[in-house]
Amino acid sequence: MSHGTRTIQIAVSEEQYQALTALADREHKTIEVFAREALEKSCFADAKRARIRQAAATLLELAKTADVDPPADYHEWEEEYSRLKWAGDGCNE
């Protein structure tokens, strides 16, 4: 488990447990991973999309005063930024 995570415990019926186990097995995942991903998709996806929209809007606002054009594709820009960041090519944040 990574640093800063919390553990929760929930009770499910035997039928629900068997169904969750079958779904997790079908995807070759542990029930814990499957449950975390299900929570992410059902509860947190909208907030993540909102953060991405806000980041894109902020970039577009910055572009109005910047000397460079905004990225044409946010995801491509993010991948390139991450690659440069971890390669040590001058990105320090």
C-alpha positions in Angstrom: 0.0 0.0 0.0 1.4 3.4 -0.9 2.2 6.1 1.7 -0.8 8.3 2.6 -3.5 5.8 1.9 -6.3 4.8 4.3 -8.0 1.5 4.7 -11.8 1.2 4.9 -13.9 -1.8 5.7 -17.3 -2.5 4.3 -19.7 -5.4 4.8 -21.4 -7.0 1.8 -23.7 -9.9 1.5 -22.3 -13.3 0.4 -24.1 -12.8 -2.9 -22.4 -9.4 -3.5 -19.1 -10.8 -2.4 -19.3 -13.7 -4.9 -20.4 -11.3 -7.7 -17.5 -8.9 -6.9 -15.0 -11.8 -6.8 -16.3 -13.1 -10.2 -16.0 -9.6 -11.7 -12.5 -9.1 -10.3 -11.4 -12.6 -11.5 -12.7 -11.9 -15.0 -10.4 -8.9 -15.2 -7.5 -10.7 -13.5 -7.5 -8.3 -10.5 -7.7 -8.7 -6.8 -11.0 -7.7 -5.3 -9.3 -4.8 -3.6 -8.0 -3.4 -6.9 -11.3 -4.0 -8.6 -13.2 -2.2 -5.8 -10.8 0.8 -5.8 -11.1 1.1 -9.6 -14.9 0.9 -9.4 -15.0 3.7 -6.8 -12.7 5.8 -9.0 -15.0 5.3 -12.0 -18.3 5.8 -10.1 -17.5 8.4 -7.5 -14.4 10.3 -8.5 -14.4 10.4 -12.3 -16.5 13.6 -12.6 -14.2 15.5 -10.2 -11.1 14.3 -12.2 -12.7 15.5 -15.5 -13.5 18.9 -13.8 -9.8 19.2 -12.7 -8.7 18.5 -16.3 -11.2 21.0 -17.7 -10.0 23.6 -15.2 -6.4 23.0 -16.1 -7.1 23.3 -19.8 -9.0 26.5 -19.2 -6.2 27.9 -17.2 -3.7 27.0 -19.9 -5.9 28.7 -22.5 -6.1 31.8 -20.3 -2.3 31.8 -19.9 -1.9 31.5 -23.6 -3.6 34.9 -24.1 -0.6 36.5 -22.5 2.2 34.0 -23.3 4.6 34.0 -26.1 3.8 30.4 -27.0 0.7 28.7 -28.3 -1.3 26.5 -26.0 -1.0 22.7 -26.5 -3.2 21.3 -29.2 -3.8 18.2 -27.2 -3.7 18.3 -23.4 -2.9 14.6 -23.0 0.0 14.8 -25.4 1.3 17.8 -23.6 1.0 16.1 -20.3 2.9 13.0 -21.5 5.7 15.2 -23.0 5.9 17.2 -19.7 6.1 14.1 -17.7 8.8 12.6 -19.9 10.9 15.8 -19.7 10.3 16.1 -16.0 11.5 12.6 -15.2 14.3 12.8 -17.8 15.7 15.9 -15.9 15.5 18.1 -18.9 15.0 21.4 -17.0 11.5 20.8 -15.6 11.9 21.0 -11.8 8.3 20.8 -10.6 
